[in-house]
Amino acid sequence: MPSSAKLVHELDSTAVSEGKISDTESSQHHTHDSQVGVEDIRDPNLADWDGPDDPENPMNWPSSSRMLHVVLVSMFTLYANLASTMFAPGAAVLLAEFEVTNSTITVFCVTIYILGFSLGPLIVAPLSEVYGRNIIYRFCNLVYFAFTIGCALSTNVAMFLVFRFICGCAASGPMTIGGGTVADVVLPEKRGKAMALFAMGPLLGPVIGPVIGGFVSQSIGWRWTFWLIAIMAGVFSLLGLFLMRETNATVLLNWKVAKLRKETGNPHLVSKTDLKFSASQLLVRAVLRPSKMLIFSPIVLLLSLFCAFVFGLIQLLFTTFPSVFEHAYGFGPGIAGLSYLGLGFGFILGLVLFAVLSDKLLHQKPGGEVAIPELRLPLMVWFSPLIPVGIFWYGWSAQQHAHWIVPILGTFLIGLGSLFIIMPAQLYLVDVFGSEAAASALAANLMVRNLFGAFFVFVAPPLYAHMGLGWGNSVLAFLCMGFAPIPFLFSRYGEMLRKRFPVDL
């Protein structure tokens, strides 16, 4: 049973996760208790881990096991994001086969998958926080595998669109709760590298996808883009089925309580994380949590809007690269896929820099003072100006038909800057809300981000048609500059805003 000091620590931790007291207040409370001491107030019916070194606690698993979970979740998100754009070079071939001439349907064949990304988190995140993450991975992976095969076997465009939308909803599972898994098994001071690995799928998948898809569609047909994804999904889903365990500490402690109740016959045993709600009540609270975060937390709302604009911009570029480089530079479908590599190399360099710098920044406070989540944000402040610079560069160089490498260098800057918006924002939300609510915070972020990504692409055709690549992209750059104050605001006043606008989770 936990000692009185440990019980106070647990109560403090729960209060912090619920937004009732700040991290600093909790730290001060711990210090006071350690100096003065308190009477023994242990609760014999309160179940907790068996000490700080309990091997059942995911934080105490062997490092190889914890890293395996991060790698597998990263692979789930990699093939899910490969599929988001891998089909893009073959979309025109599919529509020709199904005798569809509407250009809007061409774009929608690609973006309806992203629309599924935005709706899935509303269901997936709450279920994972009540019933566990592992069952969500297994169910979503099975659905994804089945309906990816359905896409490959589609016989008309309506069937294809329905199957592709369901694939997007299923793919949102690992995308949404993957950050929660990272928070479950990795300490905050080491989380930067783990999140960089987890981000490889969402960031590199859409870049690598068109490169592979262009040559696959040209040589063996658009259907094989989905067969390749189905093979990857099948292999890694089987690995996850046999190698992954539940990581959600709240769910694990609830399982432990259920087992102890049977063994001891004591129906009054409760978990230290028990909130005295039924499963249905917890599910309703969890369903409402992402929306509450967006409504009541300016941090979640503004960061989600900034990430949404950046993600929408990237999706717009993904869908317009083939036409820009085929028409302006005479690239064929296969070679046009290589135009995505500028963004890709920007993402790769950004991931390396982020993995190296993020955790170091968290340690920079002097005197052993507890690090605060806002130390994740200076990277966003430093690198975010690269995005509008890259947009201006790309738009005007393509407009003037400069050598093809020049606009691609502009997209390199966009990729580098974009990573330092999306990654610090995600990691900041994970650190602020902890493993208990990280999935809901990321679900709120993903919901706004993917909705924007699904529909922002429809801005490109009229924008470029009326204003050209130069001024059209300049408008996007000016809009991006409007978000510039957000990183500065939260870097300086984020801690105050968290205390001023706590979210009752």
KEKE-794958 format. One line per field, with one value per residue (C-alpha): x, y, z. Coordinates in Angstrom, 1 decimal. Example, Ala and Ser with C-alpha at 12.3 -4.5 7.8 and 13.67 -1.06 7.14 Angstrom:
# KEKE-794958
east <- (12.3:13.7)
north <- (-4.5:-1.1)
up <- (7.8:7.1)
This chain:
# KEKE-794958
east <- (0.0:1.3:2.7:1.1:3.6:3.1:-0.7:-0.4:1.9:-0.7:-3.5:-1.4:-0.6:-4.3:-5.2:-2.5:-3.8:-7.3:-6.2:-7.0:-3.5:-0.5:2.7:4.6:2.0:2.3:6.1:5.9:3.4:5.7:8.6:6.6:5.5:9.0:10.3:7.5:6.0:2.4:0.4:-0.1:-3.4:-3.1:-6.3:-6.4:-8.8:-6.6:-4.8:-1.6:1.5:3.7:6.2:8.1:9.9:6.8:7.6:3.9:4.1:4.9:7.4:9.4:9.4:12.8:13.9:13.9:10.2:9.2:11.1:9.5:6.1:7.2:8.6:5.5:3.2:5.4:5.2:1.3:1.3:3.9:1.9:-1.3:0.3:2.0:-1.6:-2.7:-0.7:0.7:-2.5:-2.4:-0.3:-2.7:-6.0:-6.4:-6.0:-8.6:-11.1:-10.4:-11.1:-14.3:-15.2:-15.4:-14.5:-15.3:-12.0:-13.4:-13.9:-10.2:-9.1:-11.8:-10.4:-7.3:-8.7:-11.6:-9.0:-7.8:-11.5:-11.6:-8.6:-10.5:-13.6:-12.0:-10.4:-13.8:-14.5:-11.0:-9.5:-12.4:-12.5:-8.7:-8.9:-11.7:-11.0:-7.3:-5.1:-4.2:-7.7:-8.1:-4.9:-6.0:-9.5:-8.4:-5.6:-8.0:-10.6:-7.8:-6.4:-9.8:-10.9:-7.6:-8.1:-11.6:-10.0:-7.8:-10.9:-13.3:-15.3:-16.8:-15.9:-18.7:-17.4:-13.9:-14.8:-16.7:-13.9:-11.2:-13.1:-13.4:-9.7:-9.1:-11.2:-9.4:-6.0:-6.8:-6.6:-2.8:-2.5:-4.6:-3.5:0.1:1.1:-0.6:1.4:4.6:3.6:2.8:6.2:8.7:9.7:9.2:12.9:13.4:10.2:11.6:13.5:10.5:8.1:10.5:10.4:6.6:6.3:8.3:5.1:2.8:5.6:7.6:4.8:2.9:6.3:7.5:4.1:3.8:7.4:6.6:3.0:4.1:6.3:3.9:0.9:2.8:4.3:1.8:-1.4:-3.1:-4.6:-1.1:-0.6:-3.3:-2.0:1.4:-0.2:-2.3:0.8:2.6:-0.6:-0.9:2.7:2.9:-0.6:0.4:3.6:1.5:-1.0:1.7:4.2:2.2:0.8:-1.6:0.2:-2.5:-1.8:-5.4:-6.7:-3.9:-4.7:-8.4:-7.6:-5.4:-8.3:-10.7:-8.2:-7.7:-11.4:-11.8:-8.8:-9.6:-13.4:-13.2:-15.6:-14.4:-11.0:-10.5:-7.7:-5.8:-7.0:-10.7:-13.0:-16.1:-17.8:-19.3:-17.8:-20.6:-20.1:-16.3:-16.9:-19.2:-16.7:-13.9:-16.0:-16.7:-13.1:-11.5:-14.3:-14.0:-10.3:-10.9:-13.6:-12.0:-8.3:-6.8:-3.6:-5.3:-7.4:-4.7:-2.1:-4.6:-5.5:-1.8:-1.1:-4.3:-3.1:0.3:-1.1:-3.6:-0.8:1.2:-1.8:-2.4:1.2:0.9:-2.2:-0.8:2.8:2.0:0.2:2.7:5.8:4.1:2.8:5.6:8.6:7.3:7.8:6.1:4.0:6.9:9.4:6.8:6.7:10.3:9.1:7.9:11.5:12.2:9.5:10.8:14.4:13.1:11.2:14.1:16.5:13.9:13.4:17.1:17.4:14.2:15.4:18.7:17.5:14.1:15.1:18.2:16.0:13.9:17.0:18.3:16.7:19.3:19.4:17.6:14.2:11.4:11.2:8.0:6.3:6.9:10.5:9.4:8.3:11.5:12.1:8.7:9.7:13.0:12.0:8.4:9.5:11.0:7.5:6.4:9.9:9.7:6.2:7.3:10.4:8.5:5.6:7.6:10.4:7.8:5.9:9.1:10.0:13.3:15.3:13.3:15.6:14.9:11.2:12.1:14.6:11.7:9.6:12.6:12.3:8.5:9.1:11.8:9.7:6.5:8.1:9.0:5.3:3.7:6.2:6.7:2.9:2.2:4.9:3.8:0.2:1.4:3.6:0.8:-2.0:0.1:-0.6:-4.1:-5.5:-2.7:-4.9:-7.8:-5.5:-4.0:-7.5:-8.6:-5.5:-5.9:-9.6:-9.1:-5.9:-7.3:-10.6:-8.5:-6.3:-9.3:-10.9:-8.1:-6.9:-10.0:-8.7:-5.8:-7.5:-9.4:-6.5:-3.8:-6.2:-7.0:-3.7:-1.1:1.6:3.4:0.6:-1.5:1.3:2.0:-1.5:-0.8:2.5:0.7:-1.9:0.9:2.6:-0.7:-0.1:3.5:2.7:1.3:4.6:5.9:2.7:2.7:6.5:6.2:2.7:1.8:2.3:0.1:-2.6:-2.6:-3.3:-5.8:-7.8:-7.7:-9.8:-11.9:-11.1)
north <- (0.0:3.5:5.6:8.9:10.9:8.8:9.1:12.9:12.7:10.6:13.0:15.9:14.1:13.4:17.1:18.2:15.9:17.3:20.9:21.7:22.8:23.7:21.7:24.3:24.2:20.4:20.6:23.1:20.9:17.9:19.9:21.0:17.4:16.1:18.7:18.7:15.2:14.2:11.6:8.2:8.5:5.4:4.0:0.2:0.1:2.2:0.0:1.4:0.1:-2.2:0.5:2.8:-0.2:-2.3:-4.2:-4.0:-0.2:0.5:3.1:0.3:-2.1:-2.9:-0.1:-2.5:-3.3:0.3:1.3:-1.7:-0.1:3.3:1.7:-0.4:2.6:4.6:1.9:1.9:5.7:5.3:3.1:5.0:8.2:6.6:5.8:9.4:10.5:7.3:7.0:10.7:10.1:7.4:9.3:10.4:6.9:5.6:8.3:7.5:3.8:4.6:7.3:10.2:13.7:15.9:17.5:18.0:14.2:13.8:15.9:14.3:10.8:11.8:14.1:12.0:9.8:12.9:13.6:10.2:11.2:14.1:12.2:9.1:10.8:11.8:8.1:6.5:8.8:8.4:4.6:4.3:6.2:4.0:0.6:0.8:1.5:-2.0:-3.1:0.1:-0.7:-4.2:-3.2:-0.2:-2.3:-5.0:-2.6:-0.7:-3.9:-5.1:-1.9:-1.2:-4.5:-3.1:-0.1:-2.3:-4.3:-1.4:-1.5:2.0:5.4:5.4:2.1:3.5:6.7:4.8:2.3:5.0:7.1:4.1:3.5:7.1:6.6:3.4:5.0:7.8:5.2:4.9:8.6:9.7:7.4:7.0:10.1:8.7:5.4:7.5:9.3:6.0:4.5:7.4:9.9:13.6:14.4:11.6:12.2:14.4:11.6:9.2:11.7:12.4:8.7:8.7:11.7:10.1:8.4:11.5:13.7:11.4:9.1:11.7:12.7:9.2:8.0:10.0:9.0:5.3:5.8:7.6:4.7:2.0:3.5:4.1:0.6:-1.9:0.2:2.2:-0.8:-2.0:1.1:-0.3:-3.9:-2.7:-0.8:-3.8:-6.0:-3.5:-3.2:-7.0:-7.6:-4.8:-5.5:-9.2:-8.0:-5.6:-8.4:-10.6:-8.1:-5.2:-4.9:-2.5:0.7:2.9:3.1:3.9:0.8:-1.4:-0.3:-0.9:-4.5:-4.9:-3.8:-6.2:-9.1:-8.1:-7.9:-11.5:-12.7:-10.9:-10.7:-7.0:-5.1:-1.8:-1.8:1.1:2.2:5.4:6.8:5.8:8.8:7.1:7.1:4.2:3.1:4.8:8.1:7.9:7.3:10.4:12.5:11.3:11.9:15.5:16.1:17.0:19.5:21.0:21.5:23.3:25.6:26.3:26.1:28.9:26.9:23.9:26.1:28.4:25.7:23.5:26.3:27.0:23.3:23.1:25.9:24.4:20.9:22.3:24.1:20.9:19.0:21.8:21.4:17.6:17.8:20.6:19.4:17.0:19.6:22.4:20.3:18.5:21.6:24.1:21.7:18.9:16.2:12.8:11.1:9.1:11.9:14.4:12.3:13.4:17.0:16.0:15.3:18.9:18.8:15.3:16.4:19.4:17.1:14.7:17.5:18.9:15.5:15.2:18.7:18.3:15.0:16.5:19.9:19.3:17.3:19.5:22.6:20.8:20.5:24.0:25.5:26.3:25.2:21.9:23.7:21.5:21.9:23.4:22.4:25.8:24.9:22.9:26.1:28.1:25.8:26.9:30.5:30.1:28.0:29.1:32.1:29.6:28.7:32.1:32.5:29.1:29.8:33.1:31.3:28.4:30.5:33.2:30.8:28.5:31.5:32.7:29.1:29.2:25.9:23.1:22.8:26.4:25.9:22.6:24.4:26.6:23.6:22.4:25.5:24.9:21.3:22.3:25.1:23.0:20.3:22.8:23.9:20.4:18.6:21.1:21.6:17.9:17.4:20.5:19.2:15.8:17.4:19.7:17.2:14.1:10.5:10.6:13.1:13.2:11.2:13.7:16.7:15.2:14.2:17.8:18.9:16.2:16.9:20.5:19.8:17.1:18.9:21.8:19.5:17.8:21.0:23.5:21.8:23.0:26.6:25.9:25.6:29.0:30.7:29.7:30.2:33.8:34.9:32.6:30.7:33.9:36.0:32.9:31.6:35.1:35.1:31.9:33.3:36.4:34.2:32.2:35.3:36.1:33.1:34.2:35.7:32.4:30.7:33.9:34.3:30.7:30.7:33.7:33.4:29.8:28.8:31.7:30.8:27.2:28.4:31.0:28.7:25.2:22.5:20.3:16.9)
up <- (0.0:-0.7:2.1:3.1:1.2:-1.9:-1.6:-1.5:-4.6:-6.4:-5.4:-6.7:-9.9:-10.5:-9.8:-12.2:-15.0:-14.4:-14.7:-11.0:-9.9:-11.8:-12.1:-10.1:-7.3:-7.3:-7.1:-4.2:-2.4:-2.7:-1.3:1.7:2.5:2.2:4.7:7.2:6.9:7.3:9.3:7.9:6.0:3.7:2.3:2.5:-0.5:-2.8:-5.4:-7.0:-8.7:-6.5:-5.8:-8.1:-9.8:-10.5:-13.8:-14.8:-15.1:-18.8:-17.7:-16.1:-19.0:-20.6:-22.9:-25.9:-25.2:-24.9:-28.0:-29.9:-29.2:-30.4:-33.6:-34.3:-33.8:-36.1:-38.8:-38.5:-39.2:-42.0:-44.3:-43.4:-44.6:-47.6:-48.7:-48.4:-51.5:-53.0:-55.1:-56.3:-59.5:-60.5:-59.8:-63.4:-64.6:-62.2:-63.3:-67.0:-66.3:-64.6:-67.2:-64.8:-66.1:-63.1:-61.9:-58.4:-58.1:-59.1:-56.0:-53.8:-54.6:-52.7:-50.0:-48.9:-47.1:-45.1:-44.3:-42.7:-40.7:-39.2:-38.2:-36.8:-33.7:-32.4:-31.7:-31.4:-28.7:-26.2:-26.6:-26.1:-22.8:-21.5:-22.9:-23.7:-26.7:-27.8:-28.7:-30.8:-32.7:-33.5:-34.6:-36.7:-38.3:-39.3:-40.8:-42.6:-44.1:-45.3:-46.9:-48.5:-50.4:-51.2:-52.8:-54.9:-56.1:-56.6:-59.8:-59.8:-58.3:-55.7:-54.3:-54.3:-52.5:-49.7:-49.2:-49.2:-46.6:-44.3:-44.7:-43.6:-40.5:-39.6:-40.2:-37.8:-34.9:-34.8:-35.8:-32.8:-30.0:-31.1:-29.1:-26.1:-26.4:-26.6:-23.4:-21.7:-22.2:-22.5:-19.8:-20.8:-20.8:-23.5:-25.4:-28.1:-29.9:-29.5:-31.0:-33.8:-34.7:-34.4:-36.7:-39.5:-40.8:-40.9:-42.3:-44.7:-45.8:-47.9:-49.5:-50.3:-51.4:-54.7:-55.6:-55.3:-56.6:-59.8:-61.0:-59.8:-61.5:-64.7:-64.8:-63.3:-62.7:-60.0:-58.2:-57.2:-55.1:-52.8:-53.0:-51.8:-48.9:-48.0:-47.8:-45.5:-43.4:-43.1:-42.0:-39.4:-38.1:-37.4:-35.7:-33.5:-32.7:-31.2:-29.8:-28.4:-24.9:-23.3:-22.2:-20.8:-17.1:-16.1:-17.9:-16.5:-12.9:-13.5:-14.7:-11.6:-9.3:-11.0:-10.5:-6.8:-6.2:-7.3:-5.3:-2.1:-2.3:-1.4:-3.6:-2.2:-3.9:-6.3:-8.5:-7.6:-11.0:-10.4:-10.8:-9.5:-12.9:-14.8:-18.2:-20.1:-18.1:-18.7:-22.4:-22.7:-20.8:-23.1:-26.2:-25.1:-24.0:-27.4:-28.1:-24.6:-25.2:-28.4:-26.8:-23.4:-24.0:-26.2:-26.3:-27.9:-30.2:-31.6:-31.9:-33.7:-36.1:-36.9:-37.5:-39.6:-41.9:-42.3:-42.9:-45.4:-47.2:-47.4:-48.8:-51.3:-52.5:-52.6:-54.9:-57.2:-57.7:-60.5:-62.6:-61.8:-62.8:-65.7:-67.3:-66.4:-66.7:-68.9:-66.3:-66.9:-64.2:-62.8:-62.8:-61.4:-58.3:-57.6:-57.2:-53.7:-52.5:-51.7:-49.0:-48.0:-47.4:-45.5:-43.2:-42.8:-41.8:-39.5:-37.8:-37.1:-35.7:-33.7:-32.2:-31.2:-29.9:-28.4:-25.3:-24.8:-24.5:-21.8:-19.7:-20.1:-16.9:-14.3:-10.6:-11.1:-11.5:-13.0:-16.7:-18.1:-21.4:-22.9:-23.3:-26.3:-28.1:-28.9:-31.9:-33.3:-32.8:-34.6:-37.6:-38.4:-40.5:-43.0:-44.2:-45.8:-47.2:-48.8:-50.2:-51.8:-53.2:-54.7:-56.1:-57.9:-59.2:-60.7:-62.1:-63.9:-65.1:-63.3:-63.4:-61.8:-58.8:-57.7:-56.8:-55.2:-53.0:-51.9:-50.9:-48.9:-46.7:-46.4:-45.3:-42.8:-41.3:-41.2:-39.2:-36.5:-36.3:-36.2:-34.0:-31.2:-31.1:-30.7:-28.1:-26.2:-26.0:-24.8:-22.1:-21.0:-20.7:-19.8:-20.7:-19.2:-21.8:-24.5:-26.9:-26.6:-27.0:-30.1:-31.3:-31.1:-33.0:-35.6:-36.1:-37.0:-38.9:-41.1:-41.8:-43.0:-45.1:-46.7:-48.0:-48.3:-51.4:-53.3:-52.9:-55.3:-58.7:-58.6:-56.7:-59.2:-62.2:-61.3:-59.7:-61.1:-59.1:-58.0:-56.5:-55.6:-53.4:-52.1:-50.7:-48.9:-47.5:-46.2:-44.4:-42.9:-41.6:-39.8:-37.5:-36.7:-33.2:-31.9:-31.0:-29.4:-27.4:-26.0:-25.5:-23.2:-21.7:-22.1:-18.5:-17.4:-20.0:-18.8:-15.2:-16.4:-18.6:-17.1:-18.7:-16.5:-18.0)
